[in-house]
Amino acid sequence: MSELLFPNASFPALQQDLFERPALERLQTPQPSQHPPRILILYGSLRDRSYSRLLSFEAARLLEAMGAEVRIFDPSGLPLPDGAVDTHPKVQELRALALWSEGMVWCSPERHGAMTGVMKSQIDWIPLSDGAVRPTQGKTLALMQVSGGSQSFNAVNQMRILGRWMRMLTVPNQSSVAKAFAEFTEEGRMKPSAFYDRVVDVMEELVKFTLLTRDFGPYLVDRYSERKESAEALSRRVNQRAL
């Protein structure tokens, strides 16, 4: 073992009873999950010939070939965030799929240098927390975009920020398909290309990361600051009852 830089360190700012040393044994399980990885795909366009939808279908085919169970959410009819109550059937469908999933794929066109409103609305309808449950926390995420012109990464970069905000484990690789209108056949299948190869790479990476982390997602994103906040909230409730 290497020599410690601070062998006699003290931590006056630390609440010791809530401090945890990361433990390798917490990242091992005698009975890892055996069911297929559950992947939800969201796409960001309502056009009749939507290239983000076609790309999502290609990803779904690949994911199923890799052993995953896949659901694709159709955003048609989803109201704008706060434009309807959260009991709206499409909102409930989306939230149920978010809870069901162990990983997600977000695929958006780039419009005005950003993800589309259709894409953002879906993400906005998924709450950061619902009671004691965080629907996206610790789940894996893969990102793709399609562009009408030259290759760009604005949409995937934006979605990567959102994935981090949603406390998701976003895989390092990503896919950006330039001039998407030229990359699909009339039947809607993606043509052989380096773009297609990258989609295969990203889906393979997503499945591997999902298999690796799905049993440990809550532990991987467990935070000292939130343990502290929860302890303080519990203390306030107990003290209020005592009064």
C-alpha positions as CSV (number, residue, x, y, z in Angstrom):
1,M,0.0,0.0,0.0
2,S,1.3,3.4,-0.9
3,E,2.2,5.9,1.8
4,L,-0.6,8.3,2.8
5,L,-0.1,11.9,2.0
6,F,-2.2,12.9,5.1
7,P,-1.8,10.1,7.6
8,N,-3.2,12.1,10.5
9,A,-5.9,13.9,8.7
10,S,-8.9,15.3,10.6
11,F,-12.2,16.4,9.1
12,P,-13.8,19.1,11.2
13,A,-16.4,19.8,8.4
14,L,-17.4,16.2,8.0
15,Q,-20.4,14.5,9.7
16,Q,-18.6,11.2,10.4
17,D,-21.6,9.0,11.0
18,L,-22.8,9.7,7.4
19,F,-19.4,9.3,5.7
20,E,-18.9,6.1,3.8
21,R,-15.7,4.7,2.3
22,P,-16.6,3.2,-1.1
23,A,-16.5,-0.6,-0.8
24,L,-15.7,-3.0,-3.6
25,E,-18.0,-5.6,-1.9
26,R,-21.0,-3.3,-2.5
27,L,-20.3,-3.7,-6.2
28,Q,-20.6,-7.5,-6.2
29,T,-23.7,-9.6,-6.0
30,P,-24.0,-13.4,-5.7
31,Q,-27.0,-13.4,-7.9
32,P,-26.8,-10.8,-10.7
33,S,-30.0,-10.0,-12.6
34,Q,-30.7,-12.5,-15.4
35,H,-33.5,-10.8,-17.3
36,P,-32.8,-9.0,-20.6
37,P,-31.7,-5.4,-20.2
38,R,-34.8,-3.1,-20.4
39,I,-34.2,-0.2,-22.7
40,L,-36.5,2.7,-23.4
41,I,-36.1,4.8,-26.6
42,L,-37.3,8.4,-27.0
43,Y,-37.1,10.2,-30.3
44,G,-37.7,13.9,-31.0
45,S,-39.8,14.4,-34.2
46,L,-43.4,13.9,-35.3
47,R,-42.8,14.1,-39.0
48,D,-44.3,11.4,-41.2
49,R,-40.7,10.6,-42.3
50,S,-38.9,11.2,-39.1
51,Y,-35.2,10.4,-39.3
52,S,-34.8,10.4,-35.6
53,R,-37.6,7.8,-35.5
54,L,-36.0,5.7,-38.3
55,L,-32.7,5.9,-36.4
56,S,-34.4,4.8,-33.2
57,F,-35.9,1.8,-35.0
58,E,-32.4,0.8,-36.3
59,A,-31.1,1.1,-32.7
60,A,-34.0,-1.0,-31.4
61,R,-33.3,-3.7,-33.9
62,L,-29.7,-3.8,-32.8
63,L,-30.6,-3.8,-29.1
64,E,-32.9,-6.7,-29.6
65,A,-30.2,-8.6,-31.5
66,M,-27.9,-7.9,-28.5
67,G,-30.4,-9.5,-26.1
68,A,-32.2,-6.4,-24.8
69,E,-36.0,-5.9,-24.3
70,V,-36.9,-2.6,-26.0
71,R,-39.8,-0.2,-25.8
72,I,-40.2,2.9,-28.0
73,F,-42.3,5.8,-26.8
74,D,-44.4,7.5,-29.4
75,P,-44.5,11.2,-28.4
76,S,-47.6,12.0,-30.6
77,G,-50.3,13.5,-28.3
78,L,-47.9,14.2,-25.4
79,P,-49.0,17.6,-24.1
80,L,-46.5,20.4,-23.4
81,P,-45.0,20.3,-19.9
82,D,-47.4,21.9,-17.4
83,G,-50.0,22.2,-20.2
84,A,-51.9,19.3,-18.7
85,V,-52.2,17.4,-15.5
86,D,-49.7,14.6,-14.9
87,T,-52.6,12.1,-14.9
88,H,-52.8,12.6,-18.7
89,P,-52.6,9.1,-20.4
90,K,-49.5,9.9,-22.4
91,V,-47.7,11.3,-19.4
92,Q,-48.6,8.3,-17.4
93,E,-47.4,6.0,-20.2
94,L,-44.1,7.8,-20.5
95,R,-43.5,7.8,-16.7
96,A,-44.4,4.1,-16.4
97,L,-41.9,3.3,-19.2
98,A,-39.2,5.4,-17.4
99,L,-39.7,3.4,-14.2
100,W,-39.7,0.1,-16.2
101,S,-36.5,0.8,-18.0
102,E,-32.9,0.1,-16.8
103,G,-31.4,2.2,-19.6
104,M,-32.5,4.7,-22.2
105,V,-31.7,6.0,-25.7
106,W,-32.5,9.6,-26.5
107,C,-32.5,10.4,-30.2
108,S,-33.2,14.0,-31.4
109,P,-32.9,15.9,-34.6
110,E,-30.9,19.1,-34.4
111,R,-33.1,22.1,-34.9
112,H,-31.8,25.7,-34.6
113,G,-28.6,24.3,-33.2
114,A,-30.3,22.4,-30.4
115,M,-32.5,19.4,-29.5
116,T,-36.1,19.7,-30.6
117,G,-39.0,20.8,-28.3
118,V,-40.5,17.4,-28.8
119,M,-37.4,15.8,-27.3
120,K,-37.2,18.3,-24.4
121,S,-40.9,17.9,-23.6
122,Q,-40.5,14.2,-23.1
123,I,-37.5,14.7,-20.8
124,D,-39.3,17.4,-18.9
125,W,-42.3,15.2,-18.2
126,I,-40.0,12.7,-16.4
127,P,-39.7,14.0,-12.9
128,L,-36.4,14.2,-11.0
129,S,-38.2,12.5,-8.1
130,D,-41.6,11.0,-7.5
131,G,-41.9,10.6,-3.7
132,A,-39.0,8.5,-2.6
133,V,-38.3,7.3,-6.2
134,R,-36.0,8.9,-8.7
135,P,-37.2,7.5,-12.1
136,T,-33.9,8.0,-13.9
137,Q,-31.3,7.8,-11.2
138,G,-28.5,5.3,-11.8
139,K,-29.9,4.2,-15.2
140,T,-27.8,4.1,-18.3
141,L,-28.2,6.5,-21.2
142,A,-27.0,6.5,-24.8
143,L,-27.4,9.6,-27.1
144,M,-27.9,10.0,-30.8
145,Q,-28.9,12.9,-33.1
146,V,-29.7,13.4,-36.8
147,S,-28.8,16.5,-38.8
148,G,-30.1,17.9,-42.1
149,G,-26.7,19.3,-42.9
150,S,-23.1,18.7,-42.0
151,Q,-22.2,16.8,-38.8
152,S,-22.8,18.5,-35.6
153,F,-22.9,17.5,-31.9
154,N,-25.0,20.3,-30.4
155,A,-28.1,18.1,-29.7
156,V,-26.1,15.2,-28.2
157,N,-24.0,17.6,-26.1
158,Q,-27.2,19.3,-24.7
159,M,-28.8,15.9,-23.9
160,R,-25.6,14.8,-22.2
161,I,-26.0,17.8,-19.8
162,L,-29.6,16.7,-19.2
163,G,-28.6,13.1,-18.6
164,R,-26.2,14.2,-15.9
165,W,-28.8,16.4,-14.4
166,M,-31.2,13.4,-14.3
167,R,-28.4,11.5,-12.6
168,M,-28.0,9.0,-15.4
169,L,-24.9,7.0,-16.3
170,T,-24.3,8.3,-19.8
171,V,-22.1,6.1,-21.9
172,P,-19.0,7.8,-23.4
173,N,-19.8,7.1,-27.0
174,Q,-22.5,8.9,-29.0
175,S,-23.9,9.0,-32.6
176,S,-24.4,12.0,-34.8
177,V,-25.7,11.3,-38.3
178,A,-25.1,14.1,-40.8
179,K,-27.4,14.6,-43.9
180,A,-29.7,12.0,-42.5
181,F,-31.9,12.3,-45.6
182,A,-29.1,10.5,-47.6
183,E,-28.5,7.8,-45.0
184,F,-31.8,5.8,-45.2
185,T,-33.4,3.8,-48.0
186,E,-36.9,4.5,-49.2
187,E,-38.1,1.6,-47.0
188,G,-36.6,3.4,-44.0
189,R,-33.6,1.2,-43.4
190,M,-30.2,2.8,-42.7
191,K,-27.6,2.3,-45.4
192,P,-24.1,0.8,-44.7
193,S,-21.8,3.6,-43.6
194,A,-19.4,4.8,-40.9
195,F,-22.5,6.4,-39.3
196,Y,-24.2,3.0,-39.1
197,D,-21.1,1.4,-37.6
198,R,-21.1,4.1,-34.9
199,V,-24.8,3.3,-34.0
200,V,-23.7,-0.3,-33.6
201,D,-20.9,0.8,-31.3
202,V,-23.1,3.0,-29.2
203,M,-25.8,0.3,-28.7
204,E,-23.2,-2.3,-27.8
205,E,-21.7,0.1,-25.3
206,L,-25.1,0.8,-23.8
207,V,-25.9,-2.9,-23.3
208,K,-22.6,-3.6,-21.7
209,F,-22.8,-0.6,-19.3
210,T,-26.4,-1.6,-18.4
211,L,-25.4,-5.2,-17.6
212,L,-22.5,-3.9,-15.6
213,T,-24.3,-1.3,-13.5
214,R,-28.0,-2.1,-13.3
215,D,-27.7,-4.0,-10.0
216,F,-25.7,-1.2,-8.5
217,G,-27.3,2.0,-9.9
218,P,-28.6,3.3,-6.6
219,Y,-25.3,2.7,-4.8
220,L,-23.3,4.3,-7.6
221,V,-25.2,7.6,-7.3
222,D,-25.6,7.6,-3.5
223,R,-24.3,10.9,-2.1
224,Y,-22.9,12.0,1.2
225,S,-24.7,15.4,0.9
226,E,-28.1,13.7,0.4
227,R,-27.6,11.3,3.2
228,K,-26.8,14.3,5.4
229,E,-29.9,16.2,4.1
230,S,-32.1,13.2,4.7
231,A,-30.8,12.7,8.2
232,E,-31.4,16.4,9.0
233,A,-35.0,16.2,7.6
234,L,-35.6,13.1,9.8
235,S,-34.3,14.9,12.8
236,R,-36.6,17.8,12.2
237,R,-39.6,15.6,11.9
238,V,-38.8,13.7,15.1
239,N,-38.2,16.9,17.0
240,Q,-41.5,18.4,15.8
241,R,-43.3,15.4,17.0
242,A,-41.6,15.6,20.4
243,L,-42.8,19.2,20.7
